[in-house]
Amino acid sequence: MADHYYTATPHSQSNQQTIEVKLVGLDLHFTTDNGVFSKQRMDFGSHLLVETFAQEVQLAESILDLGAGYGAMTIALAKLYPQAHLVGVELNERALNLAQTNQDLNRVESISWLQADATSINLDVMFDFVITNPPIRAGKAVIQAFVDQAYKYLNPCGQVWVVIQKKQGAPSMMDYLQASFGNVTKLKQDKGYWILVSTKESV
């Protein structure tokens, strides 16, 4: 069976490269490899999520990235919100190793990494924000489980931010967020990508 980027241990031949990303005033560099998501460039959806988040959120103290890949979104937000503590969760061992390398490459310290299945994580901390560019090819049940985990680990009044393409199920995801959180906003739409935000109600 061929590797998928959501495979825990990719077996494809390693072929690392470094890409340059310009994002909301930042010059970032990421080492990528075969067997990880979007190895040639930071994908448009992740780029759009970070840009929109930076425009809308003034203060962030804690951020959880579910399906962090090689760390692009997590690291960009760590640079933008240096006072925040971030946790990046990623199943793919190769991607997570790259994320740790990229953290050093971009000189950020406030990130913790966890190799785990984002659908069944066990954490002892809560977060103000959960962000995710979920692995669409893993199927609807998996990406809905990402939303369930986001709800579980959000503080009251915390927000989940999801980026997803319309053609890959954005309307269905919008319905699921509405059912799970009781609210959802399509905050941005660009090139077929939707940025969806739901807020956990205060207790």
C-alpha positions as CSV (number, residue, x, y, z in Angstrom):
1,M,0.0,0.0,0.0
2,A,1.3,3.5,-0.9
3,D,2.2,5.9,1.9
4,H,-0.3,8.6,2.8
5,Y,0.7,11.8,4.5
6,Y,-1.4,10.6,7.5
7,T,0.5,7.4,7.7
8,A,2.3,7.0,11.1
9,T,5.6,5.8,9.6
10,P,6.1,6.6,5.9
11,H,8.3,4.2,4.0
12,S,8.9,6.4,0.9
13,Q,12.5,7.3,0.1
14,S,13.5,10.4,2.0
15,N,14.3,13.4,-0.2
16,Q,14.5,16.5,1.9
17,Q,14.3,20.0,0.6
18,T,13.9,23.5,2.0
19,I,11.1,25.8,1.0
20,E,10.7,29.5,1.6
21,V,7.4,31.0,2.7
22,K,6.5,34.7,2.9
23,L,3.5,35.1,5.2
24,V,2.0,38.2,7.0
25,G,5.3,39.9,7.1
26,L,7.3,36.8,8.0
27,D,10.1,35.2,6.1
28,L,10.0,31.5,7.0
29,H,11.9,28.4,5.9
30,F,10.7,24.8,6.2
31,T,12.5,21.6,5.5
32,T,10.1,19.1,3.9
33,D,10.3,15.6,2.6
34,N,8.6,12.8,0.7
35,G,5.7,11.3,2.6
36,V,4.4,14.5,4.2
37,F,1.6,16.9,3.3
38,S,2.4,19.7,0.8
39,K,6.1,19.1,0.5
40,Q,6.6,21.5,-2.4
41,R,5.1,24.6,-0.8
42,M,3.0,25.7,2.1
43,D,-0.5,24.8,0.9
44,F,-2.9,27.6,0.1
45,G,-5.4,26.5,2.8
46,S,-2.9,26.7,5.6
47,H,-1.6,30.0,4.3
48,L,-5.1,31.4,4.3
49,L,-5.9,30.2,7.8
50,V,-2.8,31.8,9.3
51,E,-3.4,35.1,7.4
52,T,-7.1,35.2,8.5
53,F,-6.2,34.3,12.1
54,A,-3.6,37.1,12.2
55,Q,-6.2,39.6,10.9
56,E,-8.9,38.6,13.4
57,V,-7.1,37.6,16.6
58,Q,-5.3,40.2,18.6
59,L,-4.2,38.1,21.6
60,A,-3.7,34.3,21.8
61,E,-2.2,32.6,24.9
62,S,-2.6,29.0,23.9
63,I,-3.1,27.3,20.5
64,L,-3.5,23.6,19.6
65,D,-2.8,22.5,16.0
66,L,-4.4,19.2,15.2
67,G,-2.6,17.6,12.2
68,A,0.4,19.9,12.4
69,G,2.4,18.3,9.5
70,Y,5.9,19.7,9.3
71,G,4.9,22.6,11.5
72,A,4.1,25.4,9.1
73,M,1.0,26.8,10.7
74,T,2.2,26.2,14.2
75,I,5.5,27.9,13.7
76,A,4.0,30.8,11.8
77,L,1.6,31.5,14.7
78,A,4.4,31.0,17.3
79,K,6.2,33.9,15.5
80,L,3.1,36.0,15.4
81,Y,2.1,35.4,19.0
82,P,5.4,35.0,20.9
83,Q,3.7,35.1,24.3
84,A,1.5,32.0,23.4
85,H,2.2,28.4,24.2
86,L,1.5,26.1,21.2
87,V,1.1,22.4,20.9
88,G,1.4,20.6,17.6
89,V,-0.1,17.1,17.2
90,E,0.9,15.0,14.3
91,L,0.6,11.3,13.6
92,N,3.2,11.1,10.8
93,E,6.6,10.5,12.5
94,R,8.6,11.9,9.6
95,A,6.5,15.1,9.5
96,L,6.9,15.6,13.3
97,N,10.6,15.2,13.1
98,L,10.6,17.9,10.4
99,A,8.5,20.1,12.6
100,Q,11.0,19.9,15.4
101,T,13.8,20.7,12.9
102,N,11.8,23.6,11.5
103,Q,11.1,25.0,15.0
104,D,14.9,25.4,15.4
105,L,15.3,26.6,11.8
106,N,12.8,29.5,12.5
107,R,14.0,30.2,16.0
108,V,10.9,29.7,18.0
109,E,10.8,28.1,21.5
110,S,7.2,28.2,22.6
111,I,6.0,24.9,20.9
112,S,5.6,21.4,22.2
113,W,5.2,18.6,19.8
114,L,3.2,15.3,20.2
115,Q,3.3,12.3,17.9
116,A,-0.3,11.0,18.2
117,D,-3.5,10.4,16.4
118,A,-5.4,13.7,16.6
119,T,-8.7,11.8,16.8
120,S,-7.8,10.2,20.2
121,I,-5.3,12.5,22.0
122,N,-5.0,12.6,25.7
123,L,-3.9,16.0,27.0
124,D,-4.0,17.5,30.5
125,V,-4.2,21.1,29.3
126,M,-6.9,23.3,27.7
127,F,-6.6,25.9,24.9
128,D,-8.0,29.2,23.8
129,F,-7.8,28.2,20.1
130,V,-7.6,25.0,18.1
131,I,-6.6,25.2,14.5
132,T,-6.7,22.5,11.9
133,N,-6.3,21.8,8.2
134,P,-7.6,18.3,8.6
135,P,-6.5,15.3,6.4
136,I,-9.5,15.2,4.0
137,R,-8.3,12.0,2.4
138,A,-8.6,10.2,5.7
139,G,-12.4,10.4,5.4
140,K,-15.3,12.3,6.9
141,A,-15.3,10.3,10.2
142,V,-11.7,11.3,10.8
143,I,-12.1,15.0,10.2
144,Q,-15.3,15.1,12.3
145,A,-13.3,13.4,15.1
146,F,-10.8,16.3,14.8
147,V,-13.7,18.7,15.6
148,D,-14.8,16.5,18.5
149,Q,-11.3,16.7,20.0
150,A,-11.2,20.5,19.4
151,Y,-14.4,20.8,21.5
152,K,-13.0,18.6,24.2
153,Y,-9.8,20.7,24.7
154,L,-11.1,24.2,24.2
155,N,-11.6,26.5,27.1
156,P,-15.0,28.1,27.5
157,C,-15.3,30.8,24.9
158,G,-12.4,29.2,23.0
159,Q,-12.6,28.9,19.2
160,V,-11.9,26.2,16.7
161,W,-10.6,27.3,13.3
162,V,-11.0,24.9,10.3
163,V,-9.8,25.3,6.7
164,I,-11.5,23.1,4.1
165,Q,-12.2,23.3,0.5
166,K,-15.9,23.5,-0.6
167,K,-15.4,20.6,-3.1
168,Q,-14.0,18.5,-0.3
169,G,-16.8,18.9,2.1
170,A,-16.9,22.4,3.5
171,P,-20.7,22.6,3.6
172,S,-20.9,19.3,5.4
173,M,-18.2,20.4,7.9
174,M,-20.1,23.7,8.5
175,D,-23.2,21.6,9.4
176,Y,-21.1,19.4,11.7
177,L,-19.6,22.4,13.5
178,Q,-23.0,24.0,13.9
179,A,-24.3,20.7,15.4
180,S,-21.3,20.3,17.7
181,F,-20.8,23.9,18.9
182,G,-24.3,25.5,18.3
183,N,-22.7,28.1,16.1
184,V,-20.5,28.5,13.1
185,T,-19.2,31.4,11.0
186,K,-17.7,31.2,7.5
187,L,-15.1,33.9,8.2
188,K,-13.3,33.8,4.8
189,Q,-13.7,32.2,1.4
190,D,-10.9,32.3,-1.2
191,K,-10.2,30.1,-4.2
192,G,-12.7,27.5,-3.0
193,Y,-11.3,27.3,0.5
194,W,-13.5,28.2,3.5
195,I,-12.3,29.3,6.9
196,L,-14.9,28.1,9.4
197,V,-14.9,29.2,13.1
198,S,-17.0,28.0,16.0
199,T,-16.9,29.2,19.6
200,K,-17.4,27.0,22.6
201,E,-20.1,28.4,24.8
202,S,-19.2,29.5,28.3
203,V,-20.3,27.2,31.0
